[in-house]
Amino acid sequence: MSITTDQRLYRTCVYPLAIFMGFSLVLAFGGDAMKWDHPEAAWWQRAPEMWLYPLQTLVCGWWLWHVRKEMQWDWAMRPCLLAIPAGLLGIGLWMIPYFAGWIPDEGHGFMPEKVFGEGSTLTLAEYALRFARAAVVVPFVEELFWRGFLMRWCVDRDFPQTVATGTHSWTAYGITTLAFMLIHAPADWAGAFIYGTLTYLLVIYTKRITPAIVMHAVANAVMGICAIGFNLPHLW
């Protein structure tokens, strides 16, 4: 069965985020119902996020791999090298409130060692999948949607697939940046707004989506390293 241009756009840019958000909504609204905090409870009952997040990572990763040949790759070395300092700048500004202590650690965050124990195989596996989620899956899922679909949809809602990547409009900037900001916690809104603006400028300048993916991957990898290295689990 042949796939039309608009079907390809939705399969590669919209469906991945829909799948990803589906898992997040299950955890956000059903996590407490699935959780059984009891001494006799198994780990998957006491901490449902420890299997939901890995499952989210694997399912979304499988879908991205499934549609990889339908994606319109726009890889180029120089624009992607430019994405590295952009990612470092964006996440550096984002993390300032955490390092300054303006956003206190209230016991929340990713801490699998509290469930499985320090240095256990399952703890290491959880961290590996968390990094895969943050530095591989999330950059593709989010940037393909924000820059590959939503920016173009804001320019032409009827035929977004005909809009060139990186086409500027103030509506596209406002909607994508605001939406990106609002899907994060209120404490991260300032950082998300600045980061979203930097990403928008990168896509407008390079006329490519791939640099935004690289920027996001660099930023999330650094965030994960800082979360572990500086004992800031509430960063991610």
C-alpha positions in Angstrom: 0.0 0.0 0.0 1.4 3.3 -1.1 1.7 6.1 1.5 0.7 9.7 0.5 2.8 12.7 1.5 0.3 13.8 4.1 0.1 10.3 5.6 3.9 10.2 5.8 3.9 13.5 7.6 1.5 12.3 10.3 3.1 8.8 10.6 6.6 10.3 11.1 5.9 13.6 12.9 2.6 13.3 14.8 2.1 9.7 15.7 5.4 9.3 17.7 4.4 12.2 20.0 0.8 10.8 20.4 2.2 7.4 21.4 4.7 9.1 23.8 2.1 11.3 25.4 -0.3 8.4 25.8 2.1 6.7 28.1 2.8 9.9 30.0 -1.0 10.5 30.5 -1.4 6.9 31.8 1.2 7.6 34.4 0.0 11.0 35.3 -3.6 10.1 35.7 -3.5 6.4 36.4 -0.2 6.0 38.3 -1.7 6.4 41.7 -4.4 3.8 40.9 -1.8 1.3 39.7 0.5 1.9 42.7 0.3 -0.4 45.7 2.7 1.0 48.4 2.8 -2.1 50.7 5.7 -4.1 52.2 4.5 -7.2 50.3 4.1 -5.5 47.0 6.4 -6.3 44.1 8.5 -3.5 42.6 6.3 -3.1 39.6 3.4 -2.5 42.0 5.2 -0.1 44.3 6.8 1.9 41.5 4.8 1.6 38.2 6.9 4.4 36.6 9.8 1.9 36.7 8.2 -0.2 34.0 6.0 2.4 32.3 8.9 4.7 31.3 11.0 1.8 29.9 7.9 0.5 28.0 7.3 4.0 26.7 10.9 4.2 25.5 10.8 0.8 23.8 7.5 1.3 22.1 8.3 4.8 20.8 11.7 3.7 19.7 10.2 0.8 17.8 7.7 3.1 16.0 10.5 5.5 15.1 12.5 2.6 13.7 9.4 1.3 11.9 8.9 4.6 10.0 12.5 5.5 9.5 12.4 5.0 5.8 9.4 7.4 5.5 11.2 10.3 7.2 12.6 13.1 5.2 16.2 13.2 6.5 18.0 16.6 6.1 21.3 15.7 7.7 24.3 18.0 7.1 27.5 18.2 9.1 27.9 22.0 9.6 24.3 22.7 10.8 24.5 19.8 13.2 27.8 21.0 14.6 26.2 24.3 15.2 23.5 22.5 17.2 26.0 21.3 19.8 26.8 24.8 21.3 23.2 25.7 21.0 22.2 22.7 23.1 24.8 23.4 25.7 23.7 27.0 25.9 20.0 26.1 26.1 20.4 23.5 28.8 22.9 25.5 30.7 20.5 28.4 31.1 17.7 25.9 31.9 19.6 24.4 34.8 20.7 27.6 36.5 17.7 27.6 38.9 18.5 24.0 39.9 22.2 24.7 40.6 21.3 27.9 42.4 18.9 26.1 44.7 15.9 28.1 43.5 14.1 24.8 42.7 14.5 22.6 45.7 14.6 18.9 45.7 11.4 17.7 47.4 12.2 14.0 47.1 10.8 13.7 43.6 12.8 12.6 40.5 14.3 9.6 38.9 15.8 7.4 41.6 15.7 3.7 40.7 18.2 2.8 43.4 15.5 3.4 46.0 13.5 0.7 44.3 16.2 -1.8 43.3 19.1 -0.9 45.4 22.5 0.7 44.7 24.4 -0.9 41.8 21.9 -3.6 41.0 21.4 -4.8 37.5 17.9 -3.4 37.3 19.1 0.0 38.6 21.7 0.1 35.8 19.2 -1.0 33.2 16.7 1.7 34.4 19.4 4.4 34.0 20.4 3.1 30.6 16.8 3.2 29.3 16.3 6.6 30.9 19.3 7.9 29.0 18.0 6.3 25.8 14.6 7.9 26.4 16.1 11.4 27.1 18.9 11.5 24.6 17.4 9.5 21.7 13.7 9.0 21.8 12.6 12.4 23.2 14.6 14.5 20.7 13.1 12.6 17.8 9.6 12.5 19.1 9.4 16.1 20.2 11.4 17.9 17.4 9.7 15.9 14.6 6.4 17.2 16.0 7.3 20.8 16.9 9.5 21.6 13.9 8.5 18.9 11.4 4.7 19.3 11.8 3.5 22.1 14.1 5.7 24.9 12.7 4.5 24.0 9.2 0.9 23.6 10.3 0.9 27.1 11.7 1.9 28.4 8.3 -0.6 26.3 6.2 -3.2 24.3 8.2 -4.6 22.6 5.1 -1.3 21.5 3.5 1.5 21.6 6.1 3.4 19.0 4.1 4.0 21.6 1.4 5.6 24.1 3.7 9.3 24.2 3.6 11.1 23.3 6.9 12.2 26.4 8.7 9.6 28.8 7.2 9.2 31.6 9.7 6.0 33.1 10.9 5.3 34.8 14.2 2.3 32.5 14.7 4.5 29.5 14.3 7.1 30.9 16.8 4.4 31.8 19.4 2.4 28.6 19.2 5.4 26.1 19.1 7.3 27.9 21.8 4.3 28.3 24.1 3.3 24.7 23.6 6.8 23.4 24.3 6.9 25.5 27.4 3.5 24.3 28.7 4.2 20.6 28.5 6.9 21.1 31.1 6.5 21.7 34.8 5.8 25.4 35.8 9.2 25.5 37.5 10.8 24.9 34.1 8.7 27.4 32.1 11.4 30.1 31.9 14.1 27.7 30.8 11.7 26.0 28.4 10.8 29.3 26.8 14.4 30.3 26.3 15.3 26.8 25.0 12.3 26.7 22.7 13.3 30.1 21.3 16.9 29.0 20.6 15.6 25.9 18.9 13.2 27.9 16.7 16.1 30.2 15.7 18.3 27.3 14.9 15.6 25.7 12.6 14.9 29.1 10.9 18.6 29.6 10.3 19.5 26.1 9.1 16.2 25.3 7.4 16.5 21.8 8.8 15.0 19.6 11.5 18.0 17.4 12.2 20.0 20.2 14.0 17.1 20.6 16.4 17.2 16.9 17.1 20.9 17.0 17.7 20.5 20.1 19.9 17.8 18.3 22.0 19.9 15.1 22.2 23.0 17.1 23.5 20.9 19.1 26.0 19.2 16.0 27.4 22.4 14.0 27.6 24.1 16.8 29.6 21.0 17.2 31.8 21.1 13.4 32.6 24.8 13.5 33.4 24.3 16.6 35.6 21.4 14.9 37.4 23.5 11.9 38.3 26.8 13.7 38.8 25.5 16.5 41.0 22.8 14.4 42.7 19.9 16.4 41.2 17.3 13.7 40.4 14.5 16.3 40.1 16.2 17.6 37.0 14.7 14.7 35.0 
